[in-house]
């Protein structure tokens, strides 16, 4: 995400960020196939739920910048 958004601002940065995170090609689709089951597992594990919340907080902070 940092490399994709480096030097970009506003909507240009947001678009680059979204293109990195959304499953738009084979690589990001594979990544989504891995992370979605993790999120499901995190629902039943306090440790994983805390990790998930930490990552979501980081994403929100990055998006706000």
TORRODO-686419 format. One record per residue: residue number from 1; residue in three letters; x, y, z of N, C-alpha, C in turn. Coordinates in Angstrom, 1 decimal, m for minus. Atoms other than C-alpha are relative to their C-alpha. Layout:
N
@k NUM&r Ala&nxx X&nyy Y&nzz Z&caxx X&cayy Y&cazz Z&cxx X&cyy Y&czz Z
...
// end
This chain:
65
@k 1&r Unk&nxx 0.8&nyy m1.2&nzz 0.0&caxx 0.0&cayy 0.0&cazz 0.0&cxx 0.9&cyy 1.3&czz 0.0
@k 2&r Unk&nxx m0.9&nyy m1.2&nzz m0.1&caxx 2.8&cayy 2.4&cazz 0.9&cxx 0.6&cyy 0.3&czz m1.3
@k 3&r Unk&nxx m0.6&nyy m0.3&nzz 1.3&caxx 4.5&cayy 2.0&cazz m2.4&cxx m1.0&cyy 0.5&czz m1.0
@k 4&r Unk&nxx 1.0&nyy m0.3&nzz 1.0&caxx 1.3&cayy 2.2&cazz m4.4&cxx m0.5&cyy 1.5&czz 0.2
@k 5&r Unk&nxx 0.5&nyy m1.3&nzz m0.3&caxx 0.3&cayy 5.5&cazz m2.7&cxx 1.1&cyy 1.1&czz 0.2
@k 6&r Unk&nxx m1.1&nyy m0.9&nzz m0.2&caxx 3.7&cayy 7.1&cazz m2.3&cxx m0.1&cyy 1.2&czz m1.0
@k 7&r Unk&nxx 0.0&nyy m1.2&nzz 0.9&caxx 3.7&cayy 10.7&cazz m3.6&cxx m1.4&cyy 0.3&czz m0.5
@k 8&r Unk&nxx 1.4&nyy m0.3&nzz 0.5&caxx m0.1&cayy 10.6&cazz m4.3&cxx m0.8&cyy 0.6&czz 1.1
@k 9&r Unk&nxx 0.9&nyy m0.6&nzz m1.0&caxx m2.8&cayy 12.6&cazz m2.6&cxx m1.4&cyy 0.0&czz m0.5
@k 10&r Unk&nxx 1.5&nyy m0.1&nzz 0.3&caxx m6.6&cayy 12.8&cazz m2.5&cxx m0.5&cyy m1.2&czz m0.7
@k 11&r Unk&nxx 0.6&nyy 1.1&nzz 0.7&caxx m8.6&cayy 10.7&cazz m4.9&cxx 1.0&cyy m0.9&czz m0.7
@k 12&r Unk&nxx m1.0&nyy 0.8&nzz 0.7&caxx m5.5&cayy 9.6&cazz m6.8&cxx 0.6&cyy m1.0&czz 1.0
@k 13&r Unk&nxx m0.5&nyy 0.9&nzz m1.0&caxx m4.1&cayy 8.1&cazz m3.6&cxx m1.0&cyy m1.0&czz 0.4
@k 14&r Unk&nxx 1.0&nyy 0.9&nzz m0.4&caxx m7.4&cayy 6.6&cazz m2.6&cxx m0.2&cyy m1.1&czz m1.1
@k 15&r Unk&nxx 0.2&nyy 1.0&nzz 1.1&caxx m7.8&cayy 4.9&cazz m6.1&cxx 1.2&cyy m1.0&czz 0.0
@k 16&r Unk&nxx m1.2&nyy 0.9&nzz 0.0&caxx m4.2&cayy 3.5&cazz m5.9&cxx m0.1&cyy m1.0&czz 1.2
@k 17&r Unk&nxx 0.2&nyy 0.8&nzz m1.2&caxx m5.0&cayy 2.2&cazz m2.3&cxx m1.0&cyy m1.1&czz m0.3
@k 18&r Unk&nxx 1.1&nyy 1.0&nzz 0.3&caxx m8.2&cayy 0.5&cazz m3.5&cxx 0.5&cyy m1.0&czz m1.0
@k 19&r Unk&nxx m0.5&nyy 0.9&nzz 1.0&caxx m6.5&cayy m1.0&cazz m6.5&cxx 0.9&cyy m1.1&czz 0.6
@k 20&r Unk&nxx m0.9&nyy 0.9&nzz m0.7&caxx m4.0&cayy m2.6&cazz m4.1&cxx m0.8&cyy m1.0&czz 0.8
@k 21&r Unk&nxx 0.7&nyy 0.8&nzz m1.0&caxx m6.6&cayy m4.0&cazz m1.7&cxx m1.1&cyy m0.8&czz m0.6
@k 22&r Unk&nxx 1.2&nyy 0.7&nzz 0.6&caxx m9.5&cayy m5.0&cazz m3.9&cxx 0.5&cyy m1.2&czz m0.9
@k 23&r Unk&nxx m0.3&nyy 1.1&nzz 0.8&caxx m9.5&cayy m8.4&cazz m5.6&cxx m0.3&cyy 0.2&czz m1.5
@k 24&r Unk&nxx 0.2&nyy m0.4&nzz 1.3&caxx m9.1&cayy m7.1&cazz m9.1&cxx 0.8&cyy m0.8&czz m1.1
@k 25&r Unk&nxx m0.7&nyy 0.8&nzz 0.9&caxx m6.6&cayy m9.5&cazz m10.6&cxx 0.3&cyy m1.3&czz 0.7
@k 26&r Unk&nxx m0.3&nyy 1.3&nzz m0.6&caxx m5.3&cayy m13.0&cazz m10.0&cxx 0.7&cyy 0.0&czz 1.3
@k 27&r Unk&nxx m0.8&nyy m0.1&nzz m1.3&caxx m2.8&cayy m12.0&cazz m7.3&cxx m0.9&cyy 0.4&czz 1.1
@k 28&r Unk&nxx 0.8&nyy m0.6&nzz m1.1&caxx m5.2&cayy m9.9&cazz m5.3&cxx m1.2&cyy m0.9&czz 0.3
@k 29&r Unk&nxx 1.1&nyy 0.9&nzz m0.2&caxx m8.0&cayy m12.5&cazz m5.8&cxx 0.5&cyy m1.2&czz 0.9
@k 30&r Unk&nxx m0.6&nyy 1.0&nzz m0.9&caxx m5.7&cayy m15.2&cazz m4.3&cxx 0.2&cyy 0.5&czz 1.4
@k 31&r Unk&nxx m0.1&nyy m0.5&nzz m1.4&caxx m4.9&cayy m12.9&cazz m1.4&cxx m1.3&cyy 0.1&czz 0.7
@k 32&r Unk&nxx 1.3&nyy 0.0&nzz m0.6&caxx m8.6&cayy m12.4&cazz m0.8&cxx m0.4&cyy m1.4&czz 0.5
@k 33&r Unk&nxx 0.4&nyy 1.4&nzz m0.4&caxx m9.1&cayy m16.2&cazz m0.8&cxx 0.7&cyy m0.4&czz 1.2
@k 34&r Unk&nxx m0.8&nyy 0.3&nzz m1.3&caxx m6.5&cayy m16.4&cazz 2.0&cxx m0.6&cyy 0.8&czz 1.2
@k 35&r Unk&nxx 0.3&nyy m0.8&nzz m1.1&caxx m7.6&cayy m13.5&cazz 4.1&cxx m1.4&cyy m0.1&czz 0.5
@k 36&r Unk&nxx 1.4&nyy 0.1&nzz m0.4&caxx m11.4&cayy m14.0&cazz 4.1&cxx m0.2&cyy m1.2&czz 1.0
@k 37&r Unk&nxx 0.2&nyy 1.0&nzz m1.1&caxx m11.2&cayy m17.4&cazz 5.9&cxx 0.7&cyy 0.4&czz 1.3
@k 38&r Unk&nxx m0.6&nyy m0.5&nzz m1.3&caxx m8.8&cayy m15.8&cazz 8.4&cxx m1.0&cyy 0.9&czz 0.8
@k 39&r Unk&nxx 1.0&nyy m0.9&nzz m0.6&caxx m11.4&cayy m13.1&cazz 9.1&cxx m1.1&cyy m0.9&czz 0.7
@k 40&r Unk&nxx 1.0&nyy 0.9&nzz m0.5&caxx m14.0&cayy m15.9&cazz 9.6&cxx 0.5&cyy m0.7&czz 1.3
@k 41&r Unk&nxx m0.7&nyy 0.7&nzz m1.1&caxx m11.6&cayy m17.8&cazz 12.0&cxx 0.1&cyy 1.0&czz 1.2
@k 42&r Unk&nxx m0.2&nyy m1.0&nzz m1.0&caxx m11.0&cayy m14.5&cazz 13.9&cxx m1.2&cyy 0.2&czz 0.8
@k 43&r Unk&nxx 1.2&nyy m0.2&nzz m0.7&caxx m14.6&cayy m14.4&cazz 14.9&cxx m0.1&cyy m0.9&czz 1.3
@k 44&r Unk&nxx 0.1&nyy 0.9&nzz m1.1&caxx m14.0&cayy m17.3&cazz 17.3&cxx 1.3&cyy m0.1&czz 0.8
@k 45&r Unk&nxx m1.3&nyy m0.1&nzz m0.7&caxx m10.5&cayy m16.5&cazz 18.5&cxx 0.3&cyy 1.4&czz 0.6
@k 46&r Unk&nxx m0.3&nyy m1.4&nzz m0.5&caxx m9.8&cayy m13.6&cazz 20.9&cxx 1.3&cyy 0.5&czz m0.5
@k 47&r Unk&nxx m1.3&nyy m0.4&nzz 0.5&caxx m6.2&cayy m13.5&cazz 19.8&cxx m0.1&cyy 0.5&czz m1.5
@k 48&r Unk&nxx 0.1&nyy m0.4&nzz 1.4&caxx m7.0&cayy m13.4&cazz 16.1&cxx m1.0&cyy 1.2&czz m0.2
@k 49&r Unk&nxx 0.9&nyy m1.2&nzz 0.0&caxx m9.9&cayy m11.0&cazz 16.7&cxx 0.8&cyy 1.3&czz 0.3
@k 50&r Unk&nxx m0.8&nyy m1.2&nzz m0.3&caxx m7.5&cayy m8.6&cazz 18.3&cxx 1.0&cyy 0.4&czz m1.1
@k 51&r Unk&nxx m0.9&nyy m0.2&nzz 1.1&caxx m5.0&cayy m9.0&cazz 15.4&cxx m0.8&cyy 0.6&czz m1.2
@k 52&r Unk&nxx 0.9&nyy m0.5&nzz 1.1&caxx m7.9&cayy m8.4&cazz 12.9&cxx m0.3&cyy 1.5&czz 0.3
@k 53&r Unk&nxx 0.4&nyy m1.3&nzz m0.4&caxx m9.0&cayy m5.3&cazz 14.8&cxx 1.2&cyy 1.0&czz m0.2
@k 54&r Unk&nxx m1.2&nyy m0.8&nzz 0.2&caxx m5.4&cayy m4.0&cazz 14.8&cxx 0.2&cyy 0.4&czz m1.5
@k 55&r Unk&nxx m0.2&nyy m0.2&nzz 1.5&caxx m5.1&cayy m4.4&cazz 11.0&cxx m1.1&cyy 1.0&czz m0.5
@k 56&r Unk&nxx 1.0&nyy m0.8&nzz 0.5&caxx m8.5&cayy m2.8&cazz 10.4&cxx 0.2&cyy 1.5&czz 0.5
@k 57&r Unk&nxx m0.3&nyy m1.4&nzz m0.5&caxx m7.5&cayy 0.2&cazz 12.6&cxx 1.1&cyy 0.6&czz m0.8
@k 58&r Unk&nxx m1.1&nyy m0.6&nzz 0.9&caxx m4.3&cayy 0.6&cazz 10.5&cxx m0.6&cyy 0.4&czz m1.3
@k 59&r Unk&nxx 0.6&nyy m0.4&nzz 1.3&caxx m6.3&cayy 0.5&cazz 7.3&cxx m0.8&cyy 1.3&czz 0.1
@k 60&r Unk&nxx 0.8&nyy m1.3&nzz m0.2&caxx m8.7&cayy 3.2&cazz 8.6&cxx 0.9&cyy 1.2&czz 0.1
@k 61&r Unk&nxx m0.9&nyy m1.2&nzz m0.1&caxx m5.8&cayy 5.4&cazz 9.6&cxx 0.7&cyy 0.3&czz m1.3
@k 62&r Unk&nxx m0.6&nyy m0.3&nzz 1.3&caxx m4.1&cayy 5.0&cazz 6.2&cxx m1.0&cyy 0.7&czz m0.9
@k 63&r Unk&nxx 1.0&nyy m0.6&nzz 0.8&caxx m7.4&cayy 5.8&cazz 4.5&cxx m0.3&cyy 1.5&czz 0.4
@k 64&r Unk&nxx 0.3&nyy m1.4&nzz m0.4&caxx m7.9&cayy 8.9&cazz 6.6&cxx 1.1&cyy 1.0&czz m0.4
@k 65&r Unk&nxx m1.2&nyy m0.9&nzz 0.4&caxx m4.4&cayy 10.2&cazz 5.7&cxx m0.2&cyy 0.3&czz m1.5
// end
